[in-house]
Amino acid sequence: MPFGKHPPFPDQPGDWAGVTSDLPAALAAASEICTGESSRYALDCVPLRGSAGEVLASDDRQVLIRSGIDLPGETTC
């Protein structure tokens, strides 16, 4: 893409959601388990369950569930 021909950067959201300090530690622990070396797609991601306040991860040998995390929203991603 030629310089200056890129689309404009999106505006900042009007309302930011805050998270607690335990979220980065939970994501770091989950990233150590999900190595990205699995042939199974579902094991190469870190699901976030907002309604349950959980961060999940697995490498097919062990599972990590960090709960009690205050995640914004009610969705699962």
mmCIF file as gemmi writes it, N, C-alpha and C atoms, coordinates in Angstrom:
data_model
loop_
_atom_site.group_PDB
_atom_site.id
_atom_site.type_symbol
_atom_site.label_atom_id
_atom_site.label_alt_id
_atom_site.label_comp_id
_atom_site.label_asym_id
_atom_site.label_entity_id
_atom_site.label_seq_id
_atom_site.pdbx_PDB_ins_code
_atom_site.Cartn_x
_atom_site.Cartn_y
_atom_site.Cartn_z
_atom_site.occupancy
_atom_site.B_iso_or_equiv
_atom_site.pdbx_formal_charge
_atom_site.auth_seq_id
_atom_site.auth_asym_id
_atom_site.pdbx_PDB_model_num
ATOM 1 N N . MET Axp A 1 ? 0.841 -1.159 0 1 0 ? 1 A 1
ATOM 2 C CA . MET Axp A 1 ? 0 0 0 1 0 ? 1 A 1
ATOM 3 C C . MET Axp A 1 ? 0.898 1.237 0 1 0 ? 1 A 1
ATOM 4 N N . PRO Axp A 2 ? 0.686 2.136 -0.921 1 0 ? 2 A 1
ATOM 5 C CA . PRO Axp A 2 ? 1.512 3.343 -0.987 1 0 ? 2 A 1
ATOM 6 C C . PRO Axp A 2 ? 1.349 4.214 0.261 1 0 ? 2 A 1
ATOM 7 N N . PHE Axp A 3 ? 2.412 4.917 0.589 1 0 ? 3 A 1
ATOM 8 C CA . PHE Axp A 3 ? 2.39 5.801 1.752 1 0 ? 3 A 1
ATOM 9 C C . PHE Axp A 3 ? 1.296 6.849 1.592 1 0 ? 3 A 1
ATOM 10 N N . GLY Axp A 4 ? 0.525 7.045 2.641 1 0 ? 4 A 1
ATOM 11 C CA . GLY Axp A 4 ? -0.54 8.038 2.616 1 0 ? 4 A 1
ATOM 12 C C . GLY Axp A 4 ? -1.855 7.522 2.061 1 0 ? 4 A 1
ATOM 13 N N . LYS Axp A 5 ? -1.89 6.297 1.556 1 0 ? 5 A 1
ATOM 14 C CA . LYS Axp A 5 ? -3.11 5.742 0.973 1 0 ? 5 A 1
ATOM 15 C C . LYS Axp A 5 ? -3.805 4.754 1.908 1 0 ? 5 A 1
ATOM 16 N N . HIS Axp A 6 ? -3.346 4.663 3.14 1 0 ? 6 A 1
ATOM 17 C CA . HIS Axp A 6 ? -3.939 3.724 4.092 1 0 ? 6 A 1
ATOM 18 C C . HIS Axp A 6 ? -5.246 4.299 4.656 1 0 ? 6 A 1
ATOM 19 N N . PRO Axp A 7 ? -6.14 3.434 5.127 1 0 ? 7 A 1
ATOM 20 C CA . PRO Axp A 7 ? -7.383 3.94 5.715 1 0 ? 7 A 1
ATOM 21 C C . PRO Axp A 7 ? -7.087 4.671 7.025 1 0 ? 7 A 1
ATOM 22 N N . PRO Axp A 8 ? -7.943 5.584 7.421 1 0 ? 8 A 1
ATOM 23 C CA . PRO Axp A 8 ? -7.7 6.331 8.66 1 0 ? 8 A 1
ATOM 24 C C . PRO Axp A 8 ? -7.771 5.41 9.879 1 0 ? 8 A 1
ATOM 25 N N . PHE Axp A 9 ? -6.995 5.767 10.896 1 0 ? 9 A 1
ATOM 26 C CA . PHE Axp A 9 ? -7.002 5.007 12.139 1 0 ? 9 A 1
ATOM 27 C C . PHE Axp A 9 ? -8.341 5.226 12.832 1 0 ? 9 A 1
ATOM 28 N N . PRO Axp A 10 ? -8.957 4.173 13.4 1 0 ? 10 A 1
ATOM 29 C CA . PRO Axp A 10 ? -10.263 4.351 14.045 1 0 ? 10 A 1
ATOM 30 C C . PRO Axp A 10 ? -10.189 5.297 15.249 1 0 ? 10 A 1
ATOM 31 N N . ASP Axp A 11 ? -11.295 5.964 15.526 1 0 ? 11 A 1
ATOM 32 C CA . ASP Axp A 11 ? -11.386 6.834 16.7 1 0 ? 11 A 1
ATOM 33 C C . ASP Axp A 11 ? -11.359 5.994 17.972 1 0 ? 11 A 1
ATOM 34 N N . GLN Axp A 12 ? -10.956 6.621 19.069 1 0 ? 12 A 1
ATOM 35 C CA . GLN Axp A 12 ? -10.977 5.938 20.36 1 0 ? 12 A 1
ATOM 36 C C . GLN Axp A 12 ? -12.42 5.701 20.781 1 0 ? 12 A 1
ATOM 37 N N . PRO Axp A 13 ? -12.667 4.584 21.473 1 0 ? 13 A 1
ATOM 38 C CA . PRO Axp A 13 ? -14.028 4.353 21.957 1 0 ? 13 A 1
ATOM 39 C C . PRO Axp A 13 ? -14.408 5.411 22.988 1 0 ? 13 A 1
ATOM 40 N N . GLY Axp A 14 ? -15.68 5.708 23.071 1 0 ? 14 A 1
ATOM 41 C CA . GLY Axp A 14 ? -16.141 6.703 24.022 1 0 ? 14 A 1
ATOM 42 C C . GLY Axp A 14 ? -16.108 6.213 25.456 1 0 ? 14 A 1
ATOM 43 N N . ASP Axp A 15 ? -16.228 4.899 25.641 1 0 ? 15 A 1
ATOM 44 C CA . ASP Axp A 15 ? -16.292 4.344 26.985 1 0 ? 15 A 1
ATOM 45 C C . ASP Axp A 15 ? -15.331 3.169 27.086 1 0 ? 15 A 1
ATOM 46 N N . TRP Axp A 16 ? -14.325 3.286 27.939 1 0 ? 16 A 1
ATOM 47 C CA . TRP Axp A 16 ? -13.353 2.215 28.144 1 0 ? 16 A 1
ATOM 48 C C . TRP Axp A 16 ? -13.808 1.343 29.31 1 0 ? 16 A 1
ATOM 49 N N . ALA Axp A 17 ? -13.593 0.049 29.193 1 0 ? 17 A 1
ATOM 50 C CA . ALA Axp A 17 ? -13.916 -0.866 30.286 1 0 ? 17 A 1
ATOM 51 C C . ALA Axp A 17 ? -12.651 -1.136 31.086 1 0 ? 17 A 1
ATOM 52 N N . GLY Axp A 18 ? -12.76 -1.064 32.379 1 0 ? 18 A 1
ATOM 53 C CA . GLY Axp A 18 ? -11.616 -1.34 33.237 1 0 ? 18 A 1
ATOM 54 C C . GLY Axp A 18 ? -11.518 -2.824 33.56 1 0 ? 18 A 1
ATOM 55 N N . VAL Axp A 19 ? -10.328 -3.288 33.825 1 0 ? 19 A 1
ATOM 56 C CA . VAL Axp A 19 ? -10.108 -4.67 34.256 1 0 ? 19 A 1
ATOM 57 C C . VAL Axp A 19 ? -9.249 -4.645 35.514 1 0 ? 19 A 1
ATOM 58 N N . THR Axp A 20 ? -9.333 -5.706 36.272 1 0 ? 20 A 1
ATOM 59 C CA . THR Axp A 20 ? -8.558 -5.79 37.501 1 0 ? 20 A 1
ATOM 60 C C . THR Axp A 20 ? -7.137 -6.244 37.207 1 0 ? 20 A 1
ATOM 61 N N . SER Axp A 21 ? -6.273 -6.111 38.183 1 0 ? 21 A 1
ATOM 62 C CA . SER Axp A 21 ? -4.855 -6.417 37.979 1 0 ? 21 A 1
ATOM 63 C C . SER Axp A 21 ? -4.571 -7.906 37.845 1 0 ? 21 A 1
ATOM 64 N N . ASP Axp A 22 ? -5.544 -8.78 38.133 1 0 ? 22 A 1
ATOM 65 C CA . ASP Axp A 22 ? -5.295 -10.21 38.004 1 0 ? 22 A 1
ATOM 66 C C . ASP Axp A 22 ? -5.454 -10.715 36.569 1 0 ? 22 A 1
ATOM 67 N N . LEU Axp A 23 ? -6.003 -9.914 35.678 1 0 ? 23 A 1
ATOM 68 C CA . LEU Axp A 23 ? -6.159 -10.34 34.286 1 0 ? 23 A 1
ATOM 69 C C . LEU Axp A 23 ? -4.82 -10.539 33.58 1 0 ? 23 A 1
ATOM 70 N N . PRO Axp A 24 ? -3.852 -9.63 33.654 1 0 ? 24 A 1
ATOM 71 C CA . PRO Axp A 24 ? -2.568 -9.881 32.982 1 0 ? 24 A 1
ATOM 72 C C . PRO Axp A 24 ? -1.87 -11.153 33.47 1 0 ? 24 A 1
ATOM 73 N N . ALA Axp A 25 ? -1.932 -11.44 34.755 1 0 ? 25 A 1
ATOM 74 C CA . ALA Axp A 25 ? -1.31 -12.659 35.285 1 0 ? 25 A 1
ATOM 75 C C . ALA Axp A 25 ? -2.02 -13.903 34.757 1 0 ? 25 A 1
ATOM 76 N N . ALA Axp A 26 ? -3.343 -13.859 34.66 1 0 ? 26 A 1
ATOM 77 C CA . ALA Axp A 26 ? -4.098 -14.995 34.13 1 0 ? 26 A 1
ATOM 78 C C . ALA Axp A 26 ? -3.787 -15.213 32.654 1 0 ? 26 A 1
ATOM 79 N N . LEU Axp A 27 ? -3.674 -14.131 31.882 1 0 ? 27 A 1
ATOM 80 C CA . LEU Axp A 27 ? -3.339 -14.26 30.46 1 0 ? 27 A 1
ATOM 81 C C . LEU Axp A 27 ? -1.913 -14.768 30.271 1 0 ? 27 A 1
ATOM 82 N N . ALA Axp A 28 ? -0.995 -14.347 31.131 1 0 ? 28 A 1
ATOM 83 C CA . ALA Axp A 28 ? 0.389 -14.83 31.046 1 0 ? 28 A 1
ATOM 84 C C . ALA Axp A 28 ? 0.455 -16.321 31.34 1 0 ? 28 A 1
ATOM 85 N N . ALA Axp A 29 ? -0.26 -16.773 32.356 1 0 ? 29 A 1
ATOM 86 C CA . ALA Axp A 29 ? -0.276 -18.203 32.682 1 0 ? 29 A 1
ATOM 87 C C . ALA Axp A 29 ? -0.9 -19.011 31.551 1 0 ? 29 A 1
ATOM 88 N N . ALA Axp A 30 ? -1.97 -18.489 30.962 1 0 ? 30 A 1
ATOM 89 C CA . ALA Axp A 30 ? -2.625 -19.184 29.853 1 0 ? 30 A 1
ATOM 90 C C . ALA Axp A 30 ? -1.718 -19.252 28.634 1 0 ? 30 A 1
ATOM 91 N N . SER Axp A 31 ? -0.959 -18.199 28.379 1 0 ? 31 A 1
ATOM 92 C CA . SER Axp A 31 ? -0.082 -18.198 27.202 1 0 ? 31 A 1
ATOM 93 C C . SER Axp A 31 ? 1.071 -19.183 27.349 1 0 ? 31 A 1
ATOM 94 N N . GLU Axp A 32 ? 1.455 -19.506 28.574 1 0 ? 32 A 1
ATOM 95 C CA . GLU Axp A 32 ? 2.501 -20.508 28.774 1 0 ? 32 A 1
ATOM 96 C C . GLU Axp A 32 ? 2.003 -21.911 28.46 1 0 ? 32 A 1
ATOM 97 N N . ILE Axp A 33 ? 0.707 -22.144 28.621 1 0 ? 33 A 1
ATOM 98 C CA . ILE Axp A 33 ? 0.139 -23.462 28.34 1 0 ? 33 A 1
ATOM 99 C C . ILE Axp A 33 ? -0.161 -23.611 26.854 1 0 ? 33 A 1
ATOM 100 N N . CYS Axp A 34 ? -0.735 -22.587 26.24 1 0 ? 34 A 1
ATOM 101 C CA . CYS Axp A 34 ? -1.057 -22.634 24.807 1 0 ? 34 A 1
ATOM 102 C C . CYS Axp A 34 ? 0.203 -22.322 24.019 1 0 ? 34 A 1
ATOM 103 N N . THR Axp A 35 ? 0.857 -23.35 23.544 1 0 ? 35 A 1
ATOM 104 C CA . THR Axp A 35 ? 2.14 -23.161 22.874 1 0 ? 35 A 1
ATOM 105 C C . THR Axp A 35 ? 2.007 -22.851 21.392 1 0 ? 35 A 1
ATOM 106 N N . GLY Axp A 36 ? 0.858 -23.155 20.807 1 0 ? 36 A 1
ATOM 107 C CA . GLY Axp A 36 ? 0.698 -22.955 19.377 1 0 ? 36 A 1
ATOM 108 C C . GLY Axp A 36 ? 1.265 -24.093 18.552 1 0 ? 36 A 1
ATOM 109 N N . GLU Axp A 37 ? 1.688 -25.164 19.215 1 0 ? 37 A 1
ATOM 110 C CA . GLU Axp A 37 ? 2.278 -26.302 18.515 1 0 ? 37 A 1
ATOM 111 C C . GLU Axp A 37 ? 1.285 -27.429 18.286 1 0 ? 37 A 1
ATOM 112 N N . SER Axp A 38 ? 0.052 -27.266 18.734 1 0 ? 38 A 1
ATOM 113 C CA . SER Axp A 38 ? -0.942 -28.315 18.6 1 0 ? 38 A 1
ATOM 114 C C . SER Axp A 38 ? -1.517 -28.326 17.191 1 0 ? 38 A 1
ATOM 115 N N . SER Axp A 39 ? -1.902 -29.51 16.736 1 0 ? 39 A 1
ATOM 116 C CA . SER Axp A 39 ? -2.57 -29.613 15.442 1 0 ? 39 A 1
ATOM 117 C C . SER Axp A 39 ? -4.072 -29.376 15.591 1 0 ? 39 A 1
ATOM 118 N N . ARG Axp A 40 ? -4.53 -29.207 16.817 1 0 ? 40 A 1
ATOM 119 C CA . ARG Axp A 40 ? -5.947 -28.959 17.079 1 0 ? 40 A 1
ATOM 120 C C . ARG Axp A 40 ? -6.163 -27.466 17.299 1 0 ? 40 A 1
ATOM 121 N N . TYR Axp A 41 ? -6.982 -26.876 16.466 1 0 ? 41 A 1
ATOM 122 C CA . TYR Axp A 41 ? -7.218 -25.429 16.494 1 0 ? 41 A 1
ATOM 123 C C . TYR Axp A 41 ? -7.701 -24.948 17.858 1 0 ? 41 A 1
ATOM 124 N N . ALA Axp A 42 ? -8.582 -25.703 18.489 1 0 ? 42 A 1
ATOM 125 C CA . ALA Axp A 42 ? -9.178 -25.263 19.754 1 0 ? 42 A 1
ATOM 126 C C . ALA Axp A 42 ? -8.156 -25.144 20.875 1 0 ? 42 A 1
ATOM 127 N N . LEU Axp A 43 ? -7.005 -25.773 20.746 1 0 ? 43 A 1
ATOM 128 C CA . LEU Axp A 43 ? -5.985 -25.708 21.788 1 0 ? 43 A 1
ATOM 129 C C . LEU Axp A 43 ? -5.02 -24.551 21.579 1 0 ? 43 A 1
ATOM 130 N N . ASP Axp A 44 ? -5.169 -23.824 20.496 1 0 ? 44 A 1
ATOM 131 C CA . ASP Axp A 44 ? -4.279 -22.697 20.197 1 0 ? 44 A 1
ATOM 132 C C . ASP Axp A 44 ? -4.916 -21.352 20.521 1 0 ? 44 A 1
ATOM 133 N N . CYS Axp A 45 ? -5.894 -21.351 21.404 1 0 ? 45 A 1
ATOM 134 C CA . CYS Axp A 45 ? -6.546 -20.098 21.757 1 0 ? 45 A 1
ATOM 135 C C . CYS Axp A 45 ? -6.749 -20.028 23.268 1 0 ? 45 A 1
ATOM 136 N N . VAL Axp A 46 ? -7.044 -18.85 23.739 1 0 ? 46 A 1
ATOM 137 C CA . VAL Axp A 46 ? -7.307 -18.616 25.159 1 0 ? 46 A 1
ATOM 138 C C . VAL Axp A 46 ? -8.723 -18.06 25.272 1 0 ? 46 A 1
ATOM 139 N N . PRO Axp A 47 ? -9.698 -18.918 25.568 1 0 ? 47 A 1
ATOM 140 C CA . PRO Axp A 47 ? -11.07 -18.423 25.699 1 0 ? 47 A 1
ATOM 141 C C . PRO Axp A 47 ? -11.246 -17.555 26.941 1 0 ? 47 A 1
ATOM 142 N N . LEU Axp A 48 ? -11.993 -16.49 26.787 1 0 ? 48 A 1
ATOM 143 C CA . LEU Axp A 48 ? -12.363 -15.612 27.897 1 0 ? 48 A 1
ATOM 144 C C . LEU Axp A 48 ? -13.87 -15.727 28.079 1 0 ? 48 A 1
ATOM 145 N N . ARG Axp A 49 ? -14.291 -16.061 29.269 1 0 ? 49 A 1
ATOM 146 C CA . ARG Axp A 49 ? -15.723 -16.182 29.56 1 0 ? 49 A 1
ATOM 147 C C . ARG Axp A 49 ? -16.114 -15.036 30.48 1 0 ? 49 A 1
ATOM 148 N N . GLY Axp A 50 ? -16.619 -13.975 29.874 1 0 ? 50 A 1
ATOM 149 C CA . GLY Axp A 50 ? -16.942 -12.77 30.621 1 0 ? 50 A 1
ATOM 150 C C . GLY Axp A 50 ? -17.996 -12.983 31.68 1 0 ? 50 A 1
ATOM 151 N N . SER Axp A 51 ? -19.057 -13.731 31.353 1 0 ? 51 A 1
ATOM 152 C CA . SER Axp A 51 ? -20.14 -13.921 32.316 1 0 ? 51 A 1
ATOM 153 C C . SER Axp A 51 ? -19.691 -14.743 33.517 1 0 ? 51 A 1
ATOM 154 N N . ALA Axp A 52 ? -18.751 -15.664 33.325 1 0 ? 52 A 1
ATOM 155 C CA . ALA Axp A 52 ? -18.247 -16.495 34.426 1 0 ? 52 A 1
ATOM 156 C C . ALA Axp A 52 ? -16.977 -15.919 35.04 1 0 ? 52 A 1
ATOM 157 N N . GLY Axp A 53 ? -16.374 -14.944 34.386 1 0 ? 53 A 1
ATOM 158 C CA . GLY Axp A 53 ? -15.135 -14.362 34.892 1 0 ? 53 A 1
ATOM 159 C C . GLY Axp A 53 ? -13.98 -15.336 34.834 1 0 ? 53 A 1
ATOM 160 N N . GLU Axp A 54 ? -13.866 -16.072 33.714 1 0 ? 54 A 1
ATOM 161 C CA . GLU Axp A 54 ? -12.849 -17.121 33.602 1 0 ? 54 A 1
ATOM 162 C C . GLU Axp A 54 ? -11.936 -16.911 32.401 1 0 ? 54 A 1
ATOM 163 N N . VAL Axp A 55 ? -10.682 -17.286 32.579 1 0 ? 55 A 1
ATOM 164 C CA . VAL Axp A 55 ? -9.699 -17.397 31.511 1 0 ? 55 A 1
ATOM 165 C C . VAL Axp A 55 ? -9.323 -18.866 31.459 1 0 ? 55 A 1
ATOM 166 N N . LEU Axp A 56 ? -9.401 -19.483 30.265 1 0 ? 56 A 1
ATOM 167 C CA . LEU Axp A 56 ? -9.15 -20.914 30.123 1 0 ? 56 A 1
ATOM 168 C C . LEU Axp A 56 ? -8.009 -21.166 29.156 1 0 ? 56 A 1
ATOM 169 N N . ALA Axp A 57 ? -7.311 -22.286 29.353 1 0 ? 57 A 1
ATOM 170 C CA . ALA Axp A 57 ? -6.257 -22.697 28.43 1 0 ? 57 A 1
ATOM 171 C C . ALA Axp A 57 ? -6.015 -24.189 28.601 1 0 ? 57 A 1
ATOM 172 N N . SER Axp A 58 ? -5.582 -24.845 27.535 1 0 ? 58 A 1
ATOM 173 C CA . SER Axp A 58 ? -5.25 -26.265 27.599 1 0 ? 58 A 1
ATOM 174 C C . SER Axp A 58 ? -4.234 -26.599 26.522 1 0 ? 58 A 1
ATOM 175 N N . ASP Axp A 59 ? -3.412 -27.599 26.81 1 0 ? 59 A 1
ATOM 176 C CA . ASP Axp A 59 ? -2.483 -28.106 25.807 1 0 ? 59 A 1
ATOM 177 C C . ASP Axp A 59 ? -2.743 -29.584 25.535 1 0 ? 59 A 1
ATOM 178 N N . ASP Axp A 60 ? -3.917 -30.085 25.892 1 0 ? 60 A 1
ATOM 179 C CA . ASP Axp A 60 ? -4.355 -31.464 25.724 1 0 ? 60 A 1
ATOM 180 C C . ASP Axp A 60 ? -3.795 -32.381 26.808 1 0 ? 60 A 1
ATOM 181 N N . ARG Axp A 61 ? -2.939 -31.878 27.676 1 0 ? 61 A 1
ATOM 182 C CA . ARG Axp A 61 ? -2.43 -32.667 28.8 1 0 ? 61 A 1
ATOM 183 C C . ARG Axp A 61 ? -2.826 -32.049 30.138 1 0 ? 61 A 1
ATOM 184 N N . GLN Axp A 62 ? -2.993 -30.76 30.152 1 0 ? 62 A 1
ATOM 185 C CA . GLN Axp A 62 ? -3.367 -30.039 31.364 1 0 ? 62 A 1
ATOM 186 C C . GLN Axp A 62 ? -4.348 -28.941 30.994 1 0 ? 62 A 1
ATOM 187 N N . VAL Axp A 63 ? -5.082 -28.495 31.976 1 0 ? 63 A 1
ATOM 188 C CA . VAL Axp A 63 ? -6.047 -27.416 31.749 1 0 ? 63 A 1
ATOM 189 C C . VAL Axp A 63 ? -5.845 -26.346 32.82 1 0 ? 63 A 1
ATOM 190 N N . LEU Axp A 64 ? -5.975 -25.114 32.411 1 0 ? 64 A 1
ATOM 191 C CA . LEU Axp A 64 ? -5.89 -23.984 33.326 1 0 ? 64 A 1
ATOM 192 C C . LEU Axp A 64 ? -7.225 -23.262 33.304 1 0 ? 64 A 1
ATOM 193 N N . ILE Axp A 65 ? -7.794 -23.056 34.466 1 0 ? 65 A 1
ATOM 194 C CA . ILE Axp A 65 ? -9.006 -22.258 34.601 1 0 ? 65 A 1
ATOM 195 C C . ILE Axp A 65 ? -8.742 -21.249 35.703 1 0 ? 65 A 1
ATOM 196 N N . ARG Axp A 66 ? -8.63 -19.997 35.333 1 0 ? 66 A 1
ATOM 197 C CA . ARG Axp A 66 ? -8.487 -18.92 36.315 1 0 ? 66 A 1
ATOM 198 C C . ARG Axp A 66 ? -9.856 -18.267 36.428 1 0 ? 66 A 1
ATOM 199 N N . SER Axp A 67 ? -10.446 -18.344 37.596 1 0 ? 67 A 1
ATOM 200 C CA . SER Axp A 67 ? -11.783 -17.777 37.776 1 0 ? 67 A 1
ATOM 201 C C . SER Axp A 67 ? -11.737 -16.628 38.77 1 0 ? 67 A 1
ATOM 202 N N . GLY Axp A 68 ? -12.857 -15.944 38.876 1 0 ? 68 A 1
ATOM 203 C CA . GLY Axp A 68 ? -12.949 -14.809 39.778 1 0 ? 68 A 1
ATOM 204 C C . GLY Axp A 68 ? -12.353 -13.537 39.209 1 0 ? 68 A 1
ATOM 205 N N . ILE Axp A 69 ? -12.163 -13.506 37.908 1 0 ? 69 A 1
ATOM 206 C CA . ILE Axp A 69 ? -11.587 -12.339 37.245 1 0 ? 69 A 1
ATOM 207 C C . ILE Axp A 69 ? -12.728 -11.453 36.762 1 0 ? 69 A 1
ATOM 208 N N . ASP Axp A 70 ? -12.641 -10.197 37.045 1 0 ? 70 A 1
ATOM 209 C CA . ASP Axp A 70 ? -13.679 -9.254 36.65 1 0 ? 70 A 1
ATOM 210 C C . ASP Axp A 70 ? -13.45 -8.841 35.203 1 0 ? 70 A 1
ATOM 211 N N . LEU Axp A 71 ? -14.148 -9.523 34.288 1 0 ? 71 A 1
ATOM 212 C CA . LEU Axp A 71 ? -14.043 -9.216 32.864 1 0 ? 71 A 1
ATOM 213 C C . LEU Axp A 71 ? -15.234 -8.365 32.446 1 0 ? 71 A 1
ATOM 214 N N . PRO Axp A 72 ? -15.011 -7.361 31.624 1 0 ? 72 A 1
ATOM 215 C CA . PRO Axp A 72 ? -16.137 -6.553 31.156 1 0 ? 72 A 1
ATOM 216 C C . PRO Axp A 72 ? -16.979 -7.343 30.161 1 0 ? 72 A 1
ATOM 217 N N . GLY Axp A 73 ? -18.256 -7.163 30.202 1 0 ? 73 A 1
ATOM 218 C CA . GLY Axp A 73 ? -19.149 -7.806 29.25 1 0 ? 73 A 1
ATOM 219 C C . GLY Axp A 73 ? -19.623 -9.16 29.727 1 0 ? 73 A 1
ATOM 220 N N . GLU Axp A 74 ? -20.559 -9.699 28.98 1 0 ? 74 A 1
ATOM 221 C CA . GLU Axp A 74 ? -21.157 -10.982 29.32 1 0 ? 74 A 1
ATOM 222 C C . GLU Axp A 74 ? -20.869 -12.037 28.266 1 0 ? 74 A 1
ATOM 223 N N . THR Axp A 75 ? -20.045 -11.739 27.304 1 0 ? 75 A 1
ATOM 224 C CA . THR Axp A 75 ? -19.845 -12.641 26.182 1 0 ? 75 A 1
ATOM 225 C C . THR Axp A 75 ? -18.658 -13.562 26.409 1 0 ? 75 A 1
ATOM 226 N N . THR Axp A 76 ? -18.605 -14.581 25.581 1 0 ? 76 A 1
ATOM 227 C CA . THR Axp A 76 ? -17.475 -15.496 25.55 1 0 ? 76 A 1
ATOM 228 C C . THR Axp A 76 ? -16.74 -15.275 24.247 1 0 ? 76 A 1
ATOM 229 N N . CYS Axp A 77 ? -15.427 -15.163 24.317 1 0 ? 77 A 1
ATOM 230 C CA . CYS Axp A 77 ? -14.646 -15.004 23.092 1 0 ? 77 A 1
ATOM 231 C C . CYS Axp A 77 ? -13.45 -15.927 23.136 1 0 ? 77 A 1
